[in-house]
Amino acid sequence: MKVRGGKYRGARLKMKPGKKIRPATSRVKSAIFDILPHNLEGILVLDLFAGSGALGIEALSRGALGAVFVDQSQRSAQILKANLKKLGCEDKSQVVIKKASSAINQLALEGAKFDLVFVDPPFDQNLSSTTLAHLSQSGILEEEAIVVARHSPREQVQEKYARLILRDQRKYGDSLVSFYLFEVNKKEEEGG
């Protein structure tokens, strides 16, 4: 897997070996970043179920200010840290070795806020929907944050999780990619 654009373009990332691993293909990753805003400068990224960190690293390559990578696998975290070290972007990154739900709770307690979140869990375990629901209530999303969830077409996701609203959905091979926007709270905006 290579970084497709930005500062680290062309860098090859180490991947965790094994048949159970289903990283976002180069085609899917390219499509995601073609749809996202082209200027990612100054944003903070959360990469849940990060694996090798390909999505978060791509965002860093394209100007993101920093990224938090979450994966419960010790082996994935080692590979991810090796990728970050190879690219020299450890200073912009934090690796959290926990389940996504526990990491979200920890980040909320720390007062962390994110502009862009990737949700790319193992398929067919209903983790996309439960993670989207948890994110929508967590308090870690900035107003108008974008949440990108890659999941199996067999896994049903809702069009709305509180203020997290489905804005686009695309099919690529055996993956559906759902783009959500965390909408501005009208009551807070109006001062009431």
C-alpha positions, 0 to 999 in steps of 0.5 A, a space after each residue: 500500500 502506497 501513500 497516494 498524495 501529498 507530502 509522503 506521496 509514493 511512500 510504501 506502508 508496511 501492512 499486517 500480513 494475513 487473510 483476515 486483513 482487508 485494508 482499504 484498497 488503493 482505489 477505495 482510498 483514492 476515491 475517499 480522498 477525491 471526495 473529501 475536501 482537498 485542503 486538510 491543513 490544520 485539521 485533526 484526524 481520528 483513525 479508528 480501527 486504524 490497522 496500518 494507519 493508511 487512512 490517517 497517514 494519507 490525511 497527514 500527508 495531505 496537510 492534517 495538523 495531527 492524527 490519533 490512531 486507534 487499534 486494539 491489536 498490539 501487532 497492528 500498533 507496532 506496524 503503525 508505529 513503524 510506518 509513522 517513524 519511517 515517514 517522520 511524522 510521530 510528532 504529529 501522531 498518537 497511537 492508542 492501543 484500545 478498543 474503539 469504544 474505550 478510546 472514544 470514551 478516553 478522548 472525550 474525557 481528555 476533551 479531544 475534538 476532531 474534524 475528520 474521523 475514519 471508521 474502518 472496522 472488521 466487516 459484518 460485526 455491526 461495529 460501524 453502526 455502533 461506532 457511529 452511534 457512539 461517536 454522535 453522542 461522544 462530544 469529540 466531534 467538531 461542528 461540521 466534522 466529517 466521518 467516513 465509515 467503510 463497511 460491508 454492504 450487508 451491514 445496515 447503517 442509519 441515515 442519521 445518528 443524532 446530529 451525524 447525518 449521512 450525506 453520501 454513500 458509494 460502493 466500491 467492490 465489496 465495500 460501502 463508504 458512507 460519508 457523514 456530516 456532524 451538523 451544527 446544533 441550531 439551538 446552540 448557534 441561536 443562543 438557546 
